[in-house]
Amino acid sequence: MSWFQRKVQGITTPTEQKKDAPDGLWYKTPGGTIVHTRELKNNAYVSPEDGFHVRIGSKEYFEILFDNNKFTELDADMTSGDPLKFVDSKPYPNRIKATTEKTQLKDAVRTAYGKMNGVDLVVSCMDFAFIGGSMGSVVGEKIARGIDYALKTKTPFLMISKSGGARMMEAGYSLMQMAKTSAKLALLAEAGVPYISLLTDPTTGGVTASYAMLGDFNIAEPGALIGFAGPRVIRDTVGKDLPKGFQSAEFVLDHGFLDFIVDRRDLKKQLTTLLRMLEQK
């Protein structure tokens, strides 16, 4: 068994000097496919092998949609107050501060305007990383102001939803945003300015029950979870087992609540085609 014995001293690098692969270098999809993060980014954060759409935020959507990633952000510094003096495991202002430091976001939505393949566009995009993309006063106000800008400039408005629902720390103030944004969208419709709603994974709660489902065109990404209450709550309420694929984008499309599903890699092209068709009418 002499072949098994080491005759020459091998690598002598001390343990503390050994290098590990950086965190986040690879991404594993739910189906088990492993993809290099650079390849994901170059593929609009969609797994090339199985088509899985990785959950992304406003930074990535702006990169995908706006020409050369050039845009002007609206109300970038708006932050939440604490009207109810809410405390759960920590005071609400402390939670906002900690989340801001962690995510580098001021709240769960960013609004910007720019050009998409030369077409003017206003985009409000939600960030799930900020307290689960919950809808609070700032979210409603920033969306409303984005709609105001679209009205003023007669620019199409795109809403990208990704949310767990209303923000419990703001209670009734949060629920009021449903009415506010819906009223603003009614003004957009009266003015004949196109509104496209893109539902991504997940879109639930009060967001689904308001602006996410009020688009002139309601579209979604493949496999996105779309619904109001969670499957367990619905199952317990109706007392029946739910259909297979219930609350997936494909199920919602089959039941008439979506106009079409779009692969993120084709999103910019399809939105541009749609808006140019609308311009001709």
Disulfide bonds with the S-S distance in Angstrom:
none
